[in-house]
Amino acid sequence: MTASAAQIPSFNLDNVVAEIATALVPFKKSDIEITAATDIARDLNMDSLAVMDLLMELEDKFDVSIPLNMVPEIATVGQLAQTVIDSKKGA
């Protein structure tokens, strides 16, 4: 298991992207490098069920709640990381 949100030294975009990249490793179907610009559906070929599994894992890891109505607006790893940060600030 990786670090929890409380253990992440600085809750910034780069650190959250790195944590998300780690969480995405089991979902990767190729050797693509995961960056903030990585498109979750197109580059990683993740279906909606895999995305929901990922979101649940991230919610647990970062102790946040990502509203389901925001999910369709999240296309890239960077957008997902920003959503996690925004959700944490709102908590």
KATABEL-V459688 format. One record per run of one state. SS is the DSSP state (a for helix, b for strand, c for the rest). FROM is the first residue (numbers start at 1). TO is the last residue. If there is no record, write none. Layout:
[[SS,FROM,TO] [SS,FROM,TO]]
This chain:
[[c,1,4] [a,5,7] [c,8,12] [a,13,27] [c,28,38] [b,39,39] [a,40,44] [c,45,47] [a,48,62] [c,63,67] [a,68,71] [c,72,75] [b,76,76] [a,77,90] [c,91,91]]
